[in-house]
């Protein structure tokens, strides 16, 4: 695993800005950024995850 890349949230599938990827609402917190009164760990509290588009 490359060490120079920015850490991804667990729900991210690609770095932000990666061609062929895009933001989606976090499937765990549904965009709220909170899960069970705590910051969502899937999206890191952002409410969004980066997912690949069009297969991959
Ligand atoms: Zn989330």
PDB file of the backbone (N, CA, C, O) and the ligand in Angstrom, with CONECT records:
HET     ZN  A 101       1
ATOM      1  N   UNK A   1       0.853  -1.206   0.000  1.00  0.00           N
ATOM      2  CA  UNK A   1       0.000   0.000   0.000  1.00  0.00           C
ATOM      3  C   UNK A   1       0.886   1.254   0.000  1.00  0.00           C
ATOM      4  O   UNK A   1       1.763   1.399   0.852  1.00  0.00           O
ATOM      5  N   UNK A   2       0.658   2.133  -0.937  1.00  0.00           N
ATOM      6  CA  UNK A   2       1.457   3.368  -0.967  1.00  0.00           C
ATOM      7  C   UNK A   2       1.260   4.177   0.293  1.00  0.00           C
ATOM      8  O   UNK A   2       0.137   4.333   0.772  1.00  0.00           O
ATOM      9  N   UNK A   3       2.345   4.690   0.828  1.00  0.00           N
ATOM     10  CA  UNK A   3       2.268   5.397   2.104  1.00  0.00           C
ATOM     11  C   UNK A   3       2.049   6.891   1.911  1.00  0.00           C
ATOM     12  O   UNK A   3       1.735   7.602   2.865  1.00  0.00           O
ATOM     13  N   UNK A   4       2.213   7.372   0.674  1.00  0.00           N
ATOM     14  CA  UNK A   4       2.138   8.812   0.460  1.00  0.00           C
ATOM     15  C   UNK A   4       0.728   9.282   0.162  1.00  0.00           C
ATOM     16  O   UNK A   4       0.458  10.483   0.140  1.00  0.00           O
ATOM     17  N   UNK A   5      -0.175   8.331  -0.067  1.00  0.00           N
ATOM     18  CA  UNK A   5      -1.523   8.741  -0.400  1.00  0.00           C
ATOM     19  C   UNK A   5      -2.298   9.151   0.847  1.00  0.00           C
ATOM     20  O   UNK A   5      -2.016   8.701   1.958  1.00  0.00           O
ATOM     21  N   UNK A   6      -3.274  10.011   0.630  1.00  0.00           N
ATOM     22  CA  UNK A   6      -4.094  10.439   1.739  1.00  0.00           C
ATOM     23  C   UNK A   6      -4.911   9.257   2.250  1.00  0.00           C
ATOM     24  O   UNK A   6      -5.357   8.415   1.471  1.00  0.00           O
ATOM     25  N   UNK A   7      -5.097   9.204   3.532  1.00  0.00           N
ATOM     26  CA  UNK A   7      -5.901   8.113   4.088  1.00  0.00           C
ATOM     27  C   UNK A   7      -7.343   8.215   3.633  1.00  0.00           C
ATOM     28  O   UNK A   7      -7.915   9.304   3.590  1.00  0.00           O
ATOM     29  N   UNK A   8      -7.911   7.113   3.306  1.00  0.00           N
ATOM     30  CA  UNK A   8      -9.298   7.075   2.878  1.00  0.00           C
ATOM     31  C   UNK A   8     -10.183   6.695   4.051  1.00  0.00           C
ATOM     32  O   UNK A   8      -9.766   5.964   4.950  1.00  0.00           O
ATOM     33  N   UNK A   9     -11.388   7.189   4.031  1.00  0.00           N
ATOM     34  CA  UNK A   9     -12.348   6.696   4.994  1.00  0.00           C
ATOM     35  C   UNK A   9     -12.722   5.275   4.608  1.00  0.00           C
ATOM     36  O   UNK A   9     -12.619   4.891   3.443  1.00  0.00           O
ATOM     37  N   UNK A  10     -13.152   4.506   5.582  1.00  0.00           N
ATOM     38  CA  UNK A  10     -13.484   3.101   5.294  1.00  0.00           C
ATOM     39  C   UNK A  10     -14.494   2.939   4.171  1.00  0.00           C
ATOM     40  O   UNK A  10     -14.475   1.934   3.460  1.00  0.00           O
ATOM     41  N   UNK A  11     -15.365   3.906   4.007  1.00  0.00           N
ATOM     42  CA  UNK A  11     -16.386   3.785   2.982  1.00  0.00           C
ATOM     43  C   UNK A  11     -15.933   4.261   1.616  1.00  0.00           C
ATOM     44  O   UNK A  11     -16.643   4.086   0.626  1.00  0.00           O
ATOM     45  N   UNK A  12     -14.749   4.864   1.558  1.00  0.00           N
ATOM     46  CA  UNK A  12     -14.276   5.378   0.288  1.00  0.00           C
ATOM     47  C   UNK A  12     -13.694   4.264  -0.570  1.00  0.00           C
ATOM     48  O   UNK A  12     -13.024   3.356  -0.078  1.00  0.00           O
ATOM     49  N   UNK A  13     -13.964   4.358  -1.842  1.00  0.00           N
ATOM     50  CA  UNK A  13     -13.413   3.377  -2.769  1.00  0.00           C
ATOM     51  C   UNK A  13     -12.352   4.005  -3.658  1.00  0.00           C
ATOM     52  O   UNK A  13     -11.635   3.295  -4.362  1.00  0.00           O
ATOM     53  N   UNK A  14     -12.246   5.317  -3.634  1.00  0.00           N
ATOM     54  CA  UNK A  14     -11.260   5.997  -4.458  1.00  0.00           C
ATOM     55  C   UNK A  14     -10.981   7.360  -3.841  1.00  0.00           C
ATOM     56  O   UNK A  14     -11.774   7.867  -3.047  1.00  0.00           O
ATOM     57  N   UNK A  15      -9.851   7.948  -4.210  1.00  0.00           N
ATOM     58  CA  UNK A  15      -9.537   9.280  -3.746  1.00  0.00           C
ATOM     59  C   UNK A  15     -10.474  10.283  -4.399  1.00  0.00           C
ATOM     60  O   UNK A  15     -10.901  10.102  -5.539  1.00  0.00           O
ATOM     61  N   UNK A  16     -10.788  11.341  -3.663  1.00  0.00           N
ATOM     62  CA  UNK A  16     -11.623  12.392  -4.218  1.00  0.00           C
ATOM     63  C   UNK A  16     -10.943  12.968  -5.452  1.00  0.00           C
ATOM     64  O   UNK A  16      -9.745  13.253  -5.438  1.00  0.00           O
ATOM     65  N   UNK A  17     -11.717  13.135  -6.520  1.00  0.00           N
ATOM     66  CA  UNK A  17     -11.168  13.686  -7.743  1.00  0.00           C
ATOM     67  C   UNK A  17     -10.633  12.638  -8.683  1.00  0.00           C
ATOM     68  O   UNK A  17     -10.190  12.957  -9.786  1.00  0.00           O
ATOM     69  N   UNK A  18     -10.667  11.393  -8.263  1.00  0.00           N
ATOM     70  CA  UNK A  18     -10.210  10.326  -9.144  1.00  0.00           C
ATOM     71  C   UNK A  18     -11.164  10.194 -10.331  1.00  0.00           C
ATOM     72  O   UNK A  18     -12.374  10.073 -10.139  1.00  0.00           O
ATOM     73  N   UNK A  19     -10.635  10.216 -11.549  1.00  0.00           N
ATOM     74  CA  UNK A  19     -11.508  10.026 -12.718  1.00  0.00           C
ATOM     75  C   UNK A  19     -12.307   8.728 -12.618  1.00  0.00           C
ATOM     76  O   UNK A  19     -11.770   7.672 -12.282  1.00  0.00           O
ATOM     77  N   UNK A  20     -13.587   8.831 -12.915  1.00  0.00           N
ATOM     78  CA  UNK A  20     -14.429   7.653 -12.842  1.00  0.00           C
ATOM     79  C   UNK A  20     -14.983   7.405 -11.458  1.00  0.00           C
ATOM     80  O   UNK A  20     -15.605   6.373 -11.209  1.00  0.00           O
ATOM     81  N   UNK A  21     -14.760   8.348 -10.551  1.00  0.00           N
ATOM     82  CA  UNK A  21     -15.312   8.186  -9.213  1.00  0.00           C
ATOM     83  C   UNK A  21     -16.148   9.407  -8.863  1.00  0.00           C
ATOM     84  O   UNK A  21     -16.036  10.454  -9.500  1.00  0.00           O
ATOM     85  N   UNK A  22     -16.962   9.264  -7.874  1.00  0.00           N
ATOM     86  CA  UNK A  22     -17.789  10.378  -7.473  1.00  0.00           C
ATOM     87  C   UNK A  22     -18.293  10.206  -6.059  1.00  0.00           C
ATOM     88  O   UNK A  22     -18.216   9.128  -5.470  1.00  0.00           O
ATOM     89  N   UNK A  23     -18.812  11.302  -5.533  1.00  0.00           N
ATOM     90  CA  UNK A  23     -19.305  11.248  -4.171  1.00  0.00           C
ATOM     91  C   UNK A  23     -20.692  10.619  -4.139  1.00  0.00           C
ATOM     92  O   UNK A  23     -21.525  10.848  -5.016  1.00  0.00           O
ATOM     93  N   UNK A  24     -20.908   9.837  -3.125  1.00  0.00           N
ATOM     94  CA  UNK A  24     -22.233   9.302  -2.860  1.00  0.00           C
ATOM     95  C   UNK A  24     -22.549   9.517  -1.392  1.00  0.00           C
ATOM     96  O   UNK A  24     -21.651   9.677  -0.566  1.00  0.00           O
ATOM     97  N   UNK A  25     -23.811   9.519  -1.087  1.00  0.00           N
ATOM     98  CA  UNK A  25     -24.180   9.579   0.315  1.00  0.00           C
ATOM     99  C   UNK A  25     -23.679   8.318   1.007  1.00  0.00           C
ATOM    100  O   UNK A  25     -23.727   7.219   0.456  1.00  0.00           O
ATOM    101  N   UNK A  26     -23.208   8.508   2.203  1.00  0.00           N
ATOM    102  CA  UNK A  26     -22.729   7.371   2.965  1.00  0.00           C
ATOM    103  C   UNK A  26     -23.879   6.396   3.233  1.00  0.00           C
ATOM    104  O   UNK A  26     -24.936   6.799   3.718  1.00  0.00           O
ATOM    105  N   UNK A  27     -23.677   5.136   2.922  1.00  0.00           N
ATOM    106  CA  UNK A  27     -24.756   4.159   3.088  1.00  0.00           C
ATOM    107  C   UNK A  27     -25.053   3.870   4.556  1.00  0.00           C
ATOM    108  O   UNK A  27     -26.115   3.342   4.885  1.00  0.00           O
ATOM    109  N   UNK A  28     -24.125   4.212   5.428  1.00  0.00           N
ATOM    110  CA  UNK A  28     -24.330   3.888   6.839  1.00  0.00           C
ATOM    111  C   UNK A  28     -25.055   5.000   7.587  1.00  0.00           C
ATOM    112  O   UNK A  28     -25.950   4.728   8.387  1.00  0.00           O
ATOM    113  N   UNK A  29     -24.679   6.240   7.333  1.00  0.00           N
ATOM    114  CA  UNK A  29     -25.306   7.342   8.054  1.00  0.00           C
ATOM    115  C   UNK A  29     -26.246   8.129   7.152  1.00  0.00           C
ATOM    116  O   UNK A  29     -26.910   9.064   7.599  1.00  0.00           O
ATOM    117  N   UNK A  30     -26.299   7.745   5.878  1.00  0.00           N
ATOM    118  CA  UNK A  30     -27.203   8.364   4.915  1.00  0.00           C
ATOM    119  C   UNK A  30     -26.984   9.868   4.838  1.00  0.00           C
ATOM    120  O   UNK A  30     -27.934  10.637   4.694  1.00  0.00           O
ATOM    121  N   UNK A  31     -25.743  10.273   4.934  1.00  0.00           N
ATOM    122  CA  UNK A  31     -25.414  11.677   4.720  1.00  0.00           C
ATOM    123  C   UNK A  31     -25.421  12.530   5.966  1.00  0.00           C
ATOM    124  O   UNK A  31     -25.090  13.715   5.912  1.00  0.00           O
ATOM    125  N   UNK A  32     -25.787  11.952   7.070  1.00  0.00           N
ATOM    126  CA  UNK A  32     -25.849  12.751   8.293  1.00  0.00           C
ATOM    127  C   UNK A  32     -24.473  12.929   8.920  1.00  0.00           C
ATOM    128  O   UNK A  32     -24.232  13.894   9.645  1.00  0.00           O
ATOM    129  N   UNK A  33     -23.580  12.000   8.638  1.00  0.00           N
ATOM    130  CA  UNK A  33     -22.247  12.062   9.225  1.00  0.00           C
ATOM    131  C   UNK A  33     -22.201  11.529  10.641  1.00  0.00           C
ATOM    132  O   UNK A  33     -21.139  11.468  11.260  1.00  0.00           O
ATOM    133  N   UNK A  34     -23.348  11.147  11.143  1.00  0.00           N
ATOM    134  CA  UNK A  34     -23.409  10.636  12.506  1.00  0.00           C
ATOM    135  C   UNK A  34     -24.064   9.258  12.497  1.00  0.00           C
ATOM    136  O   UNK A  34     -24.979   8.990  11.719  1.00  0.00           O
ATOM    137  N   UNK A  35     -23.587   8.416  13.359  1.00  0.00           N
ATOM    138  CA  UNK A  35     -24.141   7.084  13.455  1.00  0.00           C
ATOM    139  C   UNK A  35     -24.192   6.713  14.939  1.00  0.00           C
ATOM    140  O   UNK A  35     -23.160   6.631  15.605  1.00  0.00           O
ATOM    141  N   UNK A  36     -25.389   6.496  15.436  1.00  0.00           N
ATOM    142  CA  UNK A  36     -25.549   6.166  16.858  1.00  0.00           C
ATOM    143  C   UNK A  36     -24.931   7.245  17.751  1.00  0.00           C
ATOM    144  O   UNK A  36     -24.218   6.942  18.707  1.00  0.00           O
ATOM    145  N   UNK A  37     -25.218   8.514  17.420  1.00  0.00           N
ATOM    146  CA  UNK A  37     -24.751   9.645  18.216  1.00  0.00           C
ATOM    147  C   UNK A  37     -23.235   9.749  18.270  1.00  0.00           C
ATOM    148  O   UNK A  37     -22.676  10.348  19.189  1.00  0.00           O
ATOM    149  N   UNK A  38     -22.579   9.163  17.281  1.00  0.00           N
ATOM    150  CA  UNK A  38     -21.126   9.289  17.189  1.00  0.00           C
ATOM    151  C   UNK A  38     -20.764   9.532  15.731  1.00  0.00           C
ATOM    152  O   UNK A  38     -21.498   9.123  14.832  1.00  0.00           O
ATOM    153  N   UNK A  39     -19.637  10.195  15.490  1.00  0.00           N
ATOM    154  CA  UNK A  39     -19.232  10.412  14.098  1.00  0.00           C
ATOM    155  C   UNK A  39     -19.149   9.093  13.345  1.00  0.00           C
ATOM    156  O   UNK A  39     -18.540   8.132  13.815  1.00  0.00           O
ATOM    157  N   UNK A  40     -19.764   9.061  12.181  1.00  0.00           N
ATOM    158  CA  UNK A  40     -19.786   7.845  11.386  1.00  0.00           C
ATOM    159  C   UNK A  40     -18.364   7.459  10.983  1.00  0.00           C
ATOM    160  O   UNK A  40     -17.610   8.284  10.468  1.00  0.00           O
ATOM    161  N   UNK A  41     -18.016   6.224  11.216  1.00  0.00           N
ATOM    162  CA  UNK A  41     -16.665   5.786  10.898  1.00  0.00           C
ATOM    163  C   UNK A  41     -16.522   5.397   9.443  1.00  0.00           C
ATOM    164  O   UNK A  41     -15.411   5.337   8.916  1.00  0.00           O
ATOM    165  N   UNK A  42     -17.645   5.133   8.791  1.00  0.00           N
ATOM    166  CA  UNK A  42     -17.576   4.727   7.385  1.00  0.00           C
ATOM    167  C   UNK A  42     -17.145   5.890   6.504  1.00  0.00           C
ATOM    168  O   UNK A  42     -16.347   5.721   5.583  1.00  0.00           O
ATOM    169  N   UNK A  43     -17.679   7.069   6.795  1.00  0.00           N
ATOM    170  CA  UNK A  43     -17.368   8.230   5.968  1.00  0.00           C
ATOM    171  C   UNK A  43     -16.503   9.234   6.717  1.00  0.00           C
ATOM    172  O   UNK A  43     -16.165  10.287   6.177  1.00  0.00           O
ATOM    173  N   UNK A  44     -16.147   8.920   7.944  1.00  0.00           N
ATOM    174  CA  UNK A  44     -15.318   9.825   8.729  1.00  0.00           C
ATOM    175  C   UNK A  44     -16.083  11.054   9.172  1.00  0.00           C
ATOM    176  O   UNK A  44     -15.485  12.082   9.492  1.00  0.00           O
ATOM    177  N   UNK A  45     -17.398  10.953   9.193  1.00  0.00           N
ATOM    178  CA  UNK A  45     -18.211  12.062   9.660  1.00  0.00           C
ATOM    179  C   UNK A  45     -18.545  13.068   8.569  1.00  0.00           C
ATOM    180  O   UNK A  45     -19.149  14.105   8.847  1.00  0.00           O
ATOM    181  N   UNK A  46     -18.163  12.776   7.339  1.00  0.00           N
ATOM    182  CA  UNK A  46     -18.445  13.701   6.254  1.00  0.00           C
ATOM    183  C   UNK A  46     -19.834  13.498   5.676  1.00  0.00           C
ATOM    184  O   UNK A  46     -20.389  14.404   5.056  1.00  0.00           O
ATOM    185  N   UNK A  47     -20.395  12.322   5.874  1.00  0.00           N
ATOM    186  CA  UNK A  47     -21.693  12.012   5.300  1.00  0.00           C
ATOM    187  C   UNK A  47     -21.606  11.576   3.853  1.00  0.00           C
ATOM    188  O   UNK A  47     -22.616  11.259   3.226  1.00  0.00           O
ATOM    189  N   UNK A  48     -20.388  11.564   3.325  1.00  0.00           N
ATOM    190  CA  UNK A  48     -20.237  11.195   1.922  1.00  0.00           C
ATOM    191  C   UNK A  48     -19.093  10.198   1.781  1.00  0.00           C
ATOM    192  O   UNK A  48     -18.143  10.200   2.564  1.00  0.00           O
ATOM    193  N   UNK A  49     -19.206   9.362   0.785  1.00  0.00           N
ATOM    194  CA  UNK A  49     -18.127   8.446   0.470  1.00  0.00           C
ATOM    195  C   UNK A  49     -17.802   8.593  -1.018  1.00  0.00           C
ATOM    196  O   UNK A  49     -18.646   9.017  -1.808  1.00  0.00           O
ATOM    197  N   UNK A  50     -16.593   8.245  -1.380  1.00  0.00           N
ATOM    198  CA  UNK A  50     -16.200   8.290  -2.793  1.00  0.00           C
ATOM    199  C   UNK A  50     -16.321   6.896  -3.366  1.00  0.00           C
ATOM    200  O   UNK A  50     -15.694   5.949  -2.890  1.00  0.00           O
ATOM    201  N   UNK A  51     -17.129   6.789  -4.385  1.00  0.00           N
ATOM    202  CA  UNK A  51     -17.335   5.481  -4.989  1.00  0.00           C
ATOM    203  C   UNK A  51     -16.991   5.532  -6.469  1.00  0.00           C
ATOM    204  O   UNK A  51     -17.127   6.566  -7.124  1.00  0.00           O
ATOM    205  N   UNK A  52     -16.550   4.408  -6.970  1.00  0.00           N
ATOM    206  CA  UNK A  52     -16.268   4.315  -8.396  1.00  0.00           C
ATOM    207  C   UNK A  52     -17.553   4.303  -9.195  1.00  0.00           C
ATOM    208  O   UNK A  52     -18.581   3.811  -8.730  1.00  0.00           O
ATOM    209  N   UNK A  53     -17.492   4.840 -10.385  1.00  0.00           N
ATOM    210  CA  UNK A  53     -18.675   4.889 -11.245  1.00  0.00           C
ATOM    211  C   UNK A  53     -18.399   4.063 -12.504  1.00  0.00           C
ATOM    212  O   UNK A  53     -17.307   4.108 -13.072  1.00  0.00           O
ATOM    213  N   UNK A  54     -19.396   3.325 -12.914  1.00  0.00           N
ATOM    214  CA  UNK A  54     -19.285   2.597 -14.167  1.00  0.00           C
ATOM    215  C   UNK A  54     -18.429   1.348 -14.058  1.00  0.00           C
ATOM    216  O   UNK A  54     -17.599   1.065 -14.922  1.00  0.00           O
ATOM    217  N   UNK A  55     -18.642   0.622 -13.000  1.00  0.00           N
ATOM    218  CA  UNK A  55     -17.899  -0.627 -12.836  1.00  0.00           C
ATOM    219  C   UNK A  55     -16.510  -0.397 -12.282  1.00  0.00           C
ATOM    220  O   UNK A  55     -16.154   0.725 -11.922  1.00  0.00           O
ATOM    221  N   UNK A  56     -15.753  -1.419 -12.216  1.00  0.00           N
ATOM    222  CA  UNK A  56     -14.407  -1.274 -11.683  1.00  0.00           C
ATOM    223  C   UNK A  56     -14.154  -2.104 -10.482  1.00  0.00           C
ATOM    224  O   UNK A  56     -13.053  -2.075  -9.931  1.00  0.00           O
TER     225      UNK A  56
HETATM  226 ZN    ZN A 101     -21.289   7.874   7.177  1.00  0.00          ZN
END
